[in-house]
Amino acid sequence: MRLDGKVAIVTGAASGIGKRIAQVYAANGAAVAIADLNLDGAQATAKELADKGAKAVGIAMDVTDEVAVDAGVDAVVKELGAVDILVSNAGIQIVNPVDTFAYADWKKLMAIHVDGAFLTTRACLRHMYARGKGGAIIYMGSVHSKEASKLKAPYVTAKHGLIGLAKVVAKEGAEHGVRANVICPGFVRTPLVEKQIPEQAKEFGISEDDVVKKIMLKDTVDGEFTTVDDVAACALFFAGFETNALTGQSIVVSHGWCMQ
């Protein structure tokens, strides 16, 4: 699954899963745009890739800002010549029960996950359609695209929504050779997950160890976290699979937590 000659935009790629996907794409021949709210982090990641011989740029992008998204994608196309792959990965997590969940927090999370996916997809599709050489849209879902957990109402809602968006994009994009798919990881020990451990321990009145063992990993087949390498390998597969035979699909990468 080489990506030679392809150009990828990965959002939220200054750290965590997005950064590893960018690294794997670059190692497999793609030029990569690191799009992140943290410009310094995006540029640092791009420099790391460039130092290893890859073509990479770091750009500031607030995925909830229509103007910023359109301008950012346009800038990538001007700099790198095209956009063939979008990985819509930017995301946050806020945990609280529904009855005390602040509406402002609900709107913030939904805007980043859902509005951000829509805006980046729309901007990239316009370029993909105009160029006429197809493309791949990859959404970062979650096991929570399939299942629910307490304290995560907007996150679960948003991740379920990404599957619906991918199906529509798959149908609309087919005649243009554009595929859309969703990766649904289990818990990956990124800063986003690390932050949840003490929050859930406090909310449930249990130890942090118990959060990991009895909540996060209790339904896996081996008690193991999914890794950034696991997710990046799946992202490479989706990006490199170039026919409509694989579109509108979601793959769960979760050590057996969710078997669908």
C-alpha positions in Angstrom: 0.0 0.0 0.0 2.5 2.6 -1.2 1.4 6.3 -1.5 4.0 7.5 -3.9 3.0 10.7 -5.6 0.0 11.2 -3.3 -0.7 14.3 -1.2 -2.4 13.8 2.2 -3.9 16.3 4.7 -4.0 15.0 8.2 -5.9 17.2 10.8 -4.9 17.1 14.4 -1.5 15.8 13.4 0.8 17.6 15.6 0.6 14.8 18.2 -1.0 11.4 18.9 -2.8 9.3 16.3 -2.7 12.0 13.7 1.1 12.5 14.0 1.7 8.7 13.6 -0.5 8.5 10.6 1.4 11.4 9.0 4.7 9.6 9.7 3.5 6.4 8.2 2.1 8.1 5.1 5.4 10.0 4.6 7.4 6.8 5.1 5.3 5.2 2.3 5.9 8.0 -0.2 3.2 10.6 0.4 3.7 14.3 0.7 1.9 15.3 3.9 0.3 18.5 5.2 0.2 18.6 9.0 -2.9 20.6 9.9 -3.4 21.5 13.5 -4.6 24.3 15.8 -1.1 24.2 17.2 1.0 25.8 14.4 4.3 25.3 16.2 3.5 21.6 16.7 2.4 21.2 13.1 5.6 22.8 11.8 7.8 20.8 14.2 6.2 17.6 12.9 6.6 18.7 9.3 10.2 19.5 10.0 10.8 16.0 11.5 9.3 14.4 8.3 11.3 16.7 6.0 14.5 15.9 7.9 13.9 12.2 6.9 13.5 13.1 3.3 9.7 13.5 3.0 7.9 16.4 1.5 5.8 18.0 4.4 4.3 21.3 5.4 2.8 22.4 8.7 -0.3 24.7 8.6 -2.5 26.2 11.3 -6.1 25.0 10.9 -9.1 25.5 13.2 -11.4 22.9 11.7 -14.5 24.7 13.0 -13.7 27.8 11.0 -15.1 27.7 7.5 -12.8 30.4 6.2 -9.7 28.9 7.8 -10.4 25.4 6.5 -11.0 26.6 2.9 -7.9 28.8 3.0 -5.8 26.0 4.5 -6.8 23.4 2.0 -6.2 25.9 -0.8 -2.8 26.6 0.6 -1.9 22.9 0.7 -2.9 22.4 -2.9 -0.9 25.5 -4.0 2.2 24.2 -2.1 2.0 20.5 -2.7 0.1 20.4 -6.0 -3.1 18.5 -5.0 -4.9 16.7 -2.3 -5.5 13.0 -2.7 -6.2 11.9 0.9 -7.9 13.6 3.8 -7.6 12.1 7.3 -10.2 14.0 9.4 -8.7 13.2 12.8 -8.9 16.4 14.9 -10.9 15.8 18.1 -11.3 16.5 21.8 -13.0 14.8 24.7 -15.1 16.2 27.5 -16.7 13.8 30.0 -19.8 14.5 32.1 -23.2 13.0 32.7 -26.0 14.3 30.4 -27.9 16.0 33.2 -25.0 18.3 34.1 -23.3 18.6 30.6 -22.8 22.2 29.8 -24.4 23.2 26.4 -21.3 25.2 25.5 -19.1 22.0 26.0 -21.6 20.0 23.9 -21.4 22.5 21.1 -17.6 22.7 21.2 -17.1 19.0 21.0 -19.7 18.6 18.2 -18.2 21.5 16.3 -14.7 20.0 16.3 -15.8 16.4 15.4 -18.8 16.9 13.1 -18.5 20.4 11.7 -14.8 19.9 11.3 -15.3 16.7 9.4 -17.8 18.4 7.1 -15.8 21.5 6.4 -12.6 19.7 5.7 -14.4 17.1 3.5 -16.2 19.8 1.5 -13.0 21.7 0.9 -11.0 18.6 -0.2 -13.8 17.2 -2.3 -13.9 20.4 -4.4 -10.3 19.9 -5.3 -10.6 16.2 -5.8 -13.6 16.5 -8.1 -12.0 19.3 -10.1 -8.8 17.3 -10.6 -10.6 14.2 -11.6 -8.2 11.6 -10.2 -10.2 10.3 -7.3 -9.2 10.4 -3.6 -9.7 9.0 -0.2 -11.6 10.6 2.7 -10.8 8.9 6.1 -12.7 9.8 9.3 -11.3 9.0 12.7 -14.3 7.4 14.4 -14.1 5.3 17.5 -15.6 2.2 19.1 -18.0 4.8 20.2 -19.2 5.0 16.6 -20.7 1.6 17.4 -21.2 1.5 21.1 -22.0 3.9 24.0 -20.4 4.7 27.3 -21.5 6.8 30.2 -20.4 10.4 30.4 -19.7 10.8 26.7 -23.0 11.9 25.1 -21.6 14.4 22.6 -18.6 12.2 21.7 -20.7 9.1 21.1 -23.2 11.2 19.1 -20.5 12.8 17.0 -18.7 9.5 16.3 -21.9 7.8 15.3 -22.5 10.8 13.0 -19.2 10.3 11.2 -20.3 6.9 9.9 -23.4 8.5 8.4 -21.3 11.3 6.8 -18.9 8.7 5.4 -21.8 6.7 3.8 -23.1 9.8 2.1 -19.7 10.9 0.8 -19.1 7.4 -0.4 -22.3 7.5 -2.5 -21.8 11.0 -3.8 -18.0 10.6 -4.4 -18.2 7.2 -6.2 -18.7 8.7 -9.7 -15.6 10.8 -9.0 -13.5 7.9 -7.8 -13.5 9.3 -4.2 -13.9 6.7 -1.4 -14.9 7.5 2.2 -14.3 5.2 5.2 -14.1 5.3 9.0 -11.5 4.0 11.4 -13.0 3.0 14.8 -10.2 2.6 17.3 -10.6 1.4 20.8 -8.7 3.2 23.6 -5.3 4.5 22.4 -3.1 5.8 25.2 -2.7 9.3 23.8 -2.9 12.5 25.8 -6.6 12.6 25.1 -7.1 9.3 26.8 -4.6 10.0 29.6 -6.7 13.1 30.5 -9.8 10.9 30.8 -8.4 8.5 33.3 -8.3 10.8 36.4 -11.6 12.5 35.2 -13.4 9.2 35.1 -11.8 8.0 38.4 -13.2 11.1 40.1 -16.7 10.8 38.4 -17.1 7.1 39.3 -15.3 7.2 42.6 -12.8 4.5 41.7 -9.0 4.3 41.3 -7.2 5.2 38.0 -6.1 1.6 37.7 -9.7 0.5 37.9 -10.6 3.0 35.2 -8.1 1.3 32.9 -8.8 -2.3 33.8 -12.6 -2.2 34.5 -13.8 0.4 32.1 -11.4 1.1 29.3 -10.0 -2.4 28.6 -12.4 -4.8 30.3 -14.1 -5.9 27.1 -10.9 -6.4 25.0 -9.7 -9.9 24.3 -6.3 -9.3 25.9 -6.5 -6.3 28.2 -4.3 -4.3 25.8 -4.6 -0.7 24.6 -4.9 -0.2 20.8 -1.7 1.6 19.6 -1.1 4.5 17.3 0.7 2.0 15.0 -2.4 -0.1 14.8 -4.5 2.8 13.7 -1.9 4.2 11.3 -1.7 0.8 9.6 -5.4 0.9 9.0 -5.2 4.5 7.7 -2.5 3.4 5.3 -4.8 0.5 4.1 -7.7 2.8 3.5 -5.6 5.4 1.7 -3.9 2.9 -0.5 -7.0 0.9 -1.5 -7.9 2.6 -4.8 -11.3 1.2 -5.9 -14.9 1.7 -4.9 -14.9 -1.9 -3.7 -14.0 -0.5 -0.3 -16.0 2.6 0.5 -18.7 3.6 3.0 -17.2 1.1 5.5 -16.0 1.3 9.1 -13.3 -0.9 10.5 -13.0 -1.4 14.3 -9.4 -1.6 15.6 -10.0 -2.4 19.3 -8.4 -5.6 20.4 -11.8 -7.2 20.1 -13.6 -4.7 22.4 -16.3 -4.3 19.7 -16.8 -7.2 17.2 -18.9 -5.8 14.3 
